[in-house]
Structure formats: C-alpha cells, structure tokens
Amino acid sequence: MQAPDDVKTGDLLPDHDLAGERPAPLTKAEKARIRVARFQEKNNLAAMTVWLPEELLAQFNAWLAAHPGQKRAAVIERLLKTQLLRKR
C-alpha cells in the first residue's frame, strides 16, 4: 500500500483477485454424475424405469442367477429386439 502523499509509486496489489473467481471444487457425487453422463452420451444410452410385479421380478432374478454371464440390461435389450420390435 502506498503512502497518501506518494504519487509516483503505484499499488502493488490490485483491489481484485488476479486469478478471478474460482469455482467451488466438485464433490465425489458431482464427479460421478459427470462421469456417468459422459459414458451415456458416448455409448448412446438412455435410462428407463420399469415397474414389475414382485413375482415376475423374482422369477427374472432367479433366471439371472442361473445364468451368471448375463447382464440385466443385455437380457432386456435382447428381448426387446427379438420379441417386441422384430419384423412380422
């Protein structure tokens, strides 16, 4: 800070932060949400929620347990393509 009678020396520190405003750091949840959104966009994926009767869901989960290599989304995708959306 300069003296009031000093007219030749400028202030060394400006009134504002030189770096500008800094955004708040991202939380783990925000980072995860961004990562999932990037993955979905890259792979052209969309989420879908389905409500099923408990008995049907239990049967489906039992079938998945009997076929350990199968993923839930892959099975649903295959069924939609081969059973519902096939050409007739």
C-alpha positions, 0 to 999 in steps of 0.5 A, a space after each residue: 500500500 502506498 503512502 497518501 502523499 506518494 504519487 509516483 509509486 503505484 499499488 502493488 496489489 490490485 483491489 481484485 483477485 488476479 486469478 478471478 473467481 474460482 469455482 467451488 471444487 466438485 464433490 465425489 457425487 458431482 464427479 460421478 454424475 459427470 462421469 456417468 453422463 459422459 459414458 451415456 452420451 458416448 455409448 448412446 444410452 438412455 435410462 428407463 424405469 420399469 415397474 414389475 410385479 414382485 413375482 415376475 421380478 423374482 422369477 427374472 432374478 432367479 433366471 439371472 442367477 442361473 445364468 451368471 454371464 448375463 447382464 440385466 440390461 443385455 437380457 432386456 435389450 435382447 428381448 426387446 429386439 427379438 420379441 417386441 420390435 422384430 419384423 412380422 
